[in-house]
């Protein structure tokens, strides 16, 4: 092998090693890697021991243990460098329903700007949702009083799906942050 090729291979390997080391440093500093089972085939990782943090697909999730209104919950997520969760598809909704264990959690969905125009916290409009329906209930139904969404309502356990509720009510919340910037070159 020529010296030039050897130098190129060595430089590329060093760059790869540095990238891996930087990624590990980022995860370790955020305590988001420890105790995860990276061998799962579902791309769902086990929760950290003693915390309410999880990783699923390309996002890191924080689940609160306390309750706040929607605005204060979103403010807490922002302090963490995240935002309230945006549920992109059925698989992510199923994941959220599983980890919330039939407990109401704020999600990043509201129609506070314009009635019946539901938008995610990133400004995108809801194109399809997982609203609760059945037993004479068809969500969203709250009119001008209920402008924020939760994952589930414990007083209606037979209805699975999102509910619109008053934004001033206190619920737990889920923050979401993409992990892609930490793992992509």
C-alpha positions in Angstrom: 0.0 0.0 0.0 1.4 3.4 -0.9 2.1 6.0 1.8 -0.6 8.3 0.5 -3.3 5.6 0.6 -2.1 4.5 4.1 -2.3 8.2 5.3 -5.8 8.6 3.9 -7.0 5.4 5.5 -5.4 6.4 8.8 -7.0 9.8 8.7 -10.4 8.4 7.9 -10.2 5.9 10.7 -9.1 8.7 13.1 -12.1 10.8 12.0 -14.5 7.9 12.6 -13.0 7.2 16.0 -13.2 11.0 16.9 -16.9 11.1 15.8 -17.7 8.0 17.9 -15.9 9.5 20.9 -17.8 12.8 20.5 -21.1 10.9 20.2 -20.4 8.9 23.4 -19.4 12.1 25.2 -22.6 13.8 24.3 -24.7 10.8 25.4 -22.8 10.3 28.6 -23.0 13.9 29.5 -26.8 13.7 29.0 -27.1 10.4 30.9 -29.1 9.1 28.0 -27.2 6.0 27.0 -26.4 4.3 30.3 -28.4 1.1 30.9 -30.0 1.0 27.5 -30.4 -2.3 25.6 -29.1 -1.4 22.1 -29.8 -5.0 20.8 -33.5 -4.7 20.7 -35.0 -5.4 17.3 -37.9 -3.0 17.7 -35.8 0.1 17.9 -37.4 0.8 21.3 -34.9 1.1 24.1 -35.4 0.2 27.7 -36.0 3.1 30.1 -33.0 4.4 32.1 -32.9 3.0 35.6 -34.6 5.4 38.0 -35.6 8.0 35.4 -38.5 8.9 33.1 -36.4 9.2 29.9 -36.6 7.0 26.9 -35.3 6.8 23.3 -37.5 5.7 20.4 -36.5 5.8 16.8 -34.7 9.1 16.4 -36.0 10.9 19.4 -35.2 11.3 23.1 -38.3 11.6 25.4 -38.6 13.0 28.9 -41.8 12.2 30.8 -42.6 14.5 33.7 -43.4 13.2 37.2 -45.3 16.4 38.2 -48.3 18.2 36.6 -48.5 21.7 35.1 -50.8 23.5 32.6 -50.0 23.2 28.9 -48.0 26.5 28.7 -45.9 25.8 31.7 -45.3 22.2 30.5 -44.1 23.5 27.2 -41.9 26.1 28.9 -40.3 23.2 30.9 -39.6 21.3 27.7 -38.0 24.4 26.1 -35.7 24.8 29.2 -34.5 21.2 28.4 -33.8 22.1 24.8 -36.8 20.2 23.6 -40.5 20.8 23.0 -43.8 19.0 23.8 -44.0 15.8 21.8 -45.2 15.7 18.2 -46.7 12.4 17.3 -45.9 11.6 13.7 -47.4 8.2 13.0 -49.3 5.3 14.4 -46.2 3.5 15.6 -45.1 6.5 17.6 -48.6 6.9 19.0 -48.6 3.3 20.1 -45.3 3.8 21.8 -46.6 6.9 23.6 -49.8 5.1 24.7 -47.7 2.2 26.0 -45.2 4.3 28.0 -47.9 6.6 29.5 -49.7 3.5 30.8 -53.2 5.0 30.4 -52.4 8.3 32.1 -53.0 11.7 30.6 -49.9 13.5 29.3 -49.8 16.8 27.4 -48.8 16.5 23.8 -47.7 19.4 21.6 -51.0 19.9 19.8 -53.3 22.9 20.2 -56.0 24.9 18.3 -55.6 28.0 20.5 -54.7 30.2 17.5 -57.7 29.2 15.3 -60.6 27.1 16.5 -60.6 23.6 14.9 -57.3 24.2 13.2 -55.0 21.9 15.2 -51.3 22.6 15.0 -48.2 21.0 16.4 -45.8 23.1 18.4 -43.5 23.4 15.4 -46.3 25.2 13.5 -47.3 22.3 11.2 -51.0 21.5 10.9 -52.3 18.2 12.1 -53.0 16.0 9.0 -54.3 12.9 10.7 -54.7 12.2 14.4 -55.6 9.6 16.9 -58.5 11.2 18.6 -60.7 9.2 20.9 -64.1 8.1 19.7 -66.8 5.8 20.7 -69.6 5.6 23.3 -71.2 8.8 22.0 -67.9 10.7 22.2 -66.1 12.1 19.1 -63.0 14.1 19.9 -62.1 16.9 19.5 -65.3 18.3 20.9 -64.4 21.1 23.3 -65.1 24.1 21.3 -63.5 27.3 22.4 -63.0 26.0 26.0 -60.7 23.0 25.2 -57.8 24.0 23.0 -54.9 21.6 24.1 -54.5 17.9 23.7 -53.7 15.0 26.0 -52.9 11.4 25.3 -55.6 9.8 27.4 -58.2 10.5 30.1 -58.3 8.3 33.1 -61.9 9.1 33.9 -62.8 7.7 30.4 -60.7 4.5 30.4 -62.7 2.8 27.7 -61.8 5.6 25.2 -58.3 5.3 24.0 -57.0 8.2 22.0 -56.3 11.9 22.3 -58.7 14.2 24.1 -59.0 18.0 23.8 -59.0 19.6 27.3 -58.7 23.0 28.9 -55.1 24.3 28.6 -55.2 25.5 32.1 -55.7 22.1 33.6 -52.6 20.4 35.1 -51.4 17.2 33.6 -48.0 15.5 33.2 -46.2 16.1 29.9 -43.8 14.5 27.4 -40.9 16.4 25.9 -39.3 15.3 22.7 -35.9 16.1 21.2 -34.3 14.7 18.1 -31.1 12.8 18.6 -30.1 13.0 15.0 -27.8 16.0 15.4 -25.8 14.0 17.9 -25.4 10.9 15.8 -25.1 12.3 12.2 -21.7 13.5 10.9 
